[in-house]
Amino acid sequence: MKKKFDSTVIGAILGIIVPLISFLLVLKFIYPFEYSDKSLHTIWMHMMAPKIMSLGALPNLGVFMFFIYTSRLKSARGVLGATIFLAIIVFAIKLF
């Protein structure tokens, strides 16, 4: 029997949306006084963006484990793929 929300696409979408939301939450609560266009430029110029992006990927672990425990393996595969994609992006930013 096919489970609801068991799709690689759904997992990949959640695997990209969750780090974006957590990235914005980190900016809002960790750097509340600097939350503006200039602060984003400052964060990018000081190479803090890859560090914050890496922290933003941590909630993907919770989403991944939820899909594993509820036997939605295709969605878990999508979250894992999105996390690997995010790791490649962070590595590329740190490399250049």
HELIX and SHEET records of a PDB file:
HELIX    1   1 THR A    8  ILE A   30  1                                  23    
HELIX    2   2 PRO A   32  GLU A   34  5                                   3    
HELIX    3   3 ASP A   37  MET A   45  1                                   9    
HELIX    4   4 ALA A   49  GLY A   56  1                                   8    
HELIX    5   5 PRO A   59  TYR A   69  1                                  11    
HELIX    6   6 LEU A   73  LEU A   95  1                                  23    
END                                                                             
